[in-house]
């Protein structure tokens, strides 16, 4: 069996990891301690509603 060469030593950078001016945008100084509804999103395919 031959080595597939994965992971590649110099992979391309995913577009969602590229620096974005809004990546550190905050509308409040701190987050609330609790919430009635929390939605965690992980892209377009996964969303968890707690």
CORGIHU-V861946 format. One record per run of one state. SS is the DSSP state (H for helix, E for strand, C for the rest). FROM is the first residue (numbers start at 1). TO is the last residue. If there is no record, write none. Layout:
# CORGIHU-V861946
ss:from:to
SS:FROM:TO
SS:FROM:TO
This chain:
# CORGIHU-V861946
ss:from:to
C:1:14
H:15:17
C:18:38
E:39:41
C:42:46
E:47:49
C:50:50
